[in-house]
Amino acid sequence: MFSSIANTFANCFKIPELKSRILFTMVVLAICRLVAIIVVPGLDGGLLKKFFEDQASRGGSSLMGMYSMFTGGAMEHCAVGALGIMPYISATIIIQLLTAVMPSLSKLAREEGGRIKIIQYGRYLTVLLCLGQGFFMALGWENPEKLFNAHLGGSLVLIEPLWWYRIQTTLILTTGTLLLMWLGEQITDRGIGNGVSLVITIGILARLPQAGQGLIDMFSATGGQGKGPLHAVAMLLMLGGVVAGVIAVTQAQRKIPVQYAQRTVGRKSYAGTSSFMPLRVNYSGVMPIIFAQAILMFPDKIFNILHSTFNLPVFATIAGKFREGEPVYLIIYSLMILFFSYFWVATQFNELQISDDLKKYGGYIPGVRPGAATCNFLHYAMSRITLAGAVFLTIIAIIPILMGRLMDIPFQVNQFFGGTSMLILVGVLLDTMRQVESHLLMRHYDGFLKKGRIRGRF
């Protein structure tokens, strides 16, 4: 098995075009790592990095620590790429949601060249988001106690005046995100895989050595945690099960049969054909988890501010209920993932347009009448399979929280057993393998899988 995989990797470098694409992708990803290391002028990145290391050693799992993980450690280094690629992703999501609810954008998306315009709008929105988030990030580094809820033993800002620091930092952070966005687009056009997804993936993988060291410390005699070999076996089995489950559900789809009748266009006659319509079980991907995490970051902070303002113990009690790992937090977190799974499908899956397109091109689902009946059938089928995908997302999302709380596993370790990081890693690697395999099969080389092929789409 391992020799077959090694031969497949060797074949990748026998194809000149594929070789150049792989090398180009590796060079661009190396540049992305430099963006996550170079410190913004006028900031003390070492002081903040020490705080994150101390927090990780105590098992902390704050939202800022999770955000730093997705930026590949750029946040804790006070680096140029501290905002990461997330503003671009947020802008893309906003434009997609607006396209689903605004008739003008929906009409533009169906026109020739309309997609290019929508992508351009997304870039403009990215700049606005970067300017806003970059300014608040500069204020946060200026007052780290309010941003990180901890005393760092000093200020991160080393230059005066403060307004020059704020303007300079905002522009640098905006430029860093736009650079990452441009590099991701270059990977998509001239490299292999989806560029933006690979930029996020390389940031997550950059934390793998820390997770490995944390895992070693858990089972070493000097680690201080005293976990035995049974814990190690259980964790490895759980990791294998989570990875297998993520792969299975990410690729799972329901194939709706579609029959196209014979039709004549002008002087050409087209014979009837059979096909299928794939409905993905995990249609919403990782988005419901991101939405739920983004919303649940506010109640704890809001009630803590109310407690400090009015000095009422009830606000402190409510804030404690919304801390990660508490039963109330887990229940609300699970319900929000279920809700946003259906919300994403409702805004992105347009069964009415699909049924109209089928009718327009002479297609129909066997046993279902065209038109409204087809629309209702697709809505019913998508609602049922979305429930399975939403339950799967909920389980994957709460696994790291439960493991960290019940088994006393460090945050940097349990994040690789589930959650958004595992979904992103598996999905992006499957998509990249699929593209590499298509190049190999075109040149009559064996792909990564000899029996069966990678199916589905991330």
Summary of the structure (lengths in Angstrom):
residues: 458
radius of gyration: 24.5
end to end distance: 25.3
largest distance: 81.7
contacts: 1444
relative contact order: 0.11
helix: 69%
strand: 6%
